[in-house]
Amino acid sequence: MDARNEHAAKAIRNMPPVRRARSHHHSVYVVELSGTVWNEARFRRANPDYVIGKPFVYVGMTGIDPDVRFDKHKAGIQSNRYVREYGLRLLPQLYEMYNPMPYDGARDMEVELAIGLREAGYGVWQA
């Protein structure tokens, strides 16, 4: 190796590692739950201000496509019990406008979205 190549190789070895830009691939999602979820005492206790006639929903966040995540819930793979037993369908009109986002944004938005829906009278479960 000649002196120039040796110098270049040494310079490359001494460079700090390159950080990849984080992609915004996390999402929040909302699943409509069957009305029979209201028979669950824990769900009722979590929703003391539920307005009769409003939907029951589960709010979550994921690093994969919300459709795939919903299918995993229904298949019992890392699932929430309320979604597995009472989940009917995704409600994209309640979450699509926020996605995609970074992990921290999705984590915070999951909580904010659940609070907002609960304040609007929805029955909400958010784990």
C-alpha positions as CSV (number, residue, x, y, z in Angstrom):
1,M,0.0,0.0,0.0
2,D,1.5,3.4,-0.9
3,A,1.6,6.3,1.5
4,R,-1.4,8.0,0.1
5,N,-3.7,5.0,0.4
6,E,-2.3,4.2,3.8
7,H,-3.1,7.8,4.9
8,A,-6.6,7.6,3.4
9,A,-7.3,4.2,5.1
10,K,-6.2,5.6,8.5
11,A,-8.4,8.7,8.0
12,I,-11.4,6.5,7.3
13,R,-10.7,4.3,10.3
14,N,-10.6,7.4,12.6
15,M,-13.8,8.9,11.3
16,P,-16.8,8.8,13.7
17,P,-19.5,6.3,12.8
18,V,-22.1,7.6,10.3
19,R,-25.5,7.9,11.9
20,R,-28.4,7.0,9.6
21,A,-31.2,9.4,9.5
22,R,-34.1,7.9,11.4
23,S,-37.0,7.2,9.1
24,H,-40.5,8.2,10.3
25,H,-42.1,4.8,10.1
26,H,-44.2,4.6,13.3
27,S,-47.9,5.0,13.3
28,V,-50.8,5.5,15.7
29,Y,-53.9,3.5,15.0
30,V,-57.5,3.2,16.2
31,V,-59.5,0.0,16.3
32,E,-63.3,0.0,16.7
33,L,-64.4,-2.4,19.4
34,S,-67.7,-4.2,19.7
35,G,-70.3,-2.8,22.1
36,T,-70.0,-5.9,24.2
37,V,-66.7,-4.6,25.5
38,W,-68.8,-2.4,27.8
39,N,-69.6,-5.6,29.8
40,E,-65.9,-5.5,30.9
41,A,-65.8,-3.9,34.4
42,R,-62.2,-2.6,33.8
43,F,-63.2,-1.0,30.5
44,R,-66.2,0.7,32.2
45,R,-64.0,2.0,35.1
46,A,-61.5,3.4,32.6
47,N,-64.3,5.4,30.9
48,P,-66.5,7.0,33.5
49,D,-67.5,9.8,31.2
50,Y,-68.5,7.6,28.2
51,V,-71.3,9.1,26.2
52,I,-74.0,6.6,25.1
53,G,-73.9,6.0,21.4
54,K,-70.3,7.0,20.9
55,P,-67.9,4.3,19.6
56,F,-65.7,2.0,21.7
57,V,-62.1,2.1,20.5
58,Y,-58.6,0.9,21.2
59,V,-55.7,3.3,20.5
60,G,-52.2,2.0,19.8
61,M,-48.9,2.7,18.2
62,T,-46.8,0.5,15.9
63,G,-43.6,0.4,13.8
64,I,-45.4,-1.7,11.2
65,D,-48.3,-1.0,8.9
66,P,-51.5,-0.6,11.0
67,D,-53.4,-3.2,8.9
68,V,-50.7,-5.7,9.6
69,R,-50.7,-4.8,13.3
70,F,-54.5,-5.2,13.5
71,D,-54.2,-8.7,11.9
72,K,-51.5,-9.6,14.5
73,H,-53.8,-8.5,17.3
74,K,-56.6,-10.7,15.9
75,A,-54.3,-13.6,15.5
76,G,-53.2,-13.4,19.1
77,I,-49.6,-12.2,18.3
78,Q,-48.5,-9.6,20.8
79,S,-52.1,-8.7,21.1
80,N,-54.2,-6.7,23.4
81,R,-57.1,-8.7,24.8
82,Y,-59.7,-6.1,24.0
83,V,-58.6,-5.9,20.4
84,R,-58.3,-9.7,20.1
85,E,-61.8,-10.4,21.5
86,Y,-63.7,-7.2,20.5
87,G,-61.8,-5.6,17.6
88,L,-64.0,-5.0,14.6
89,R,-62.0,-2.8,12.2
90,L,-59.5,0.0,11.9
91,L,-60.9,3.5,11.9
92,P,-58.3,5.3,9.6
93,Q,-60.3,8.5,9.5
94,L,-59.3,9.0,13.2
95,Y,-55.5,8.5,12.7
96,E,-54.3,8.6,9.1
97,M,-53.6,12.3,9.1
98,Y,-50.9,11.8,11.8
99,N,-48.9,9.0,10.2
100,P,-46.0,8.3,9.7
101,M,-44.0,9.8,12.5
102,P,-40.9,9.1,14.6
103,Y,-41.1,6.7,17.5
104,D,-41.2,9.5,20.1
105,G,-44.0,11.3,18.3
106,A,-46.0,8.1,17.9
107,R,-45.6,7.3,21.6
108,D,-46.8,10.8,22.6
109,M,-49.6,10.9,20.0
110,E,-51.0,7.6,21.2
111,V,-51.6,9.1,24.6
112,E,-52.9,12.4,23.2
113,L,-55.2,10.8,20.8
114,A,-56.7,8.5,23.5
115,I,-57.2,11.5,25.8
116,G,-58.9,13.5,23.0
117,L,-61.2,10.7,22.0
118,R,-62.1,10.1,25.7
119,E,-62.8,13.8,26.1
120,A,-65.1,13.5,23.1
121,G,-67.1,10.9,24.9
122,Y,-65.7,7.8,23.3
123,G,-65.1,4.6,25.3
124,V,-61.3,4.2,25.0
125,W,-58.7,1.6,25.9
126,Q,-55.1,2.6,25.5
127,A,-52.4,0.2,26.9
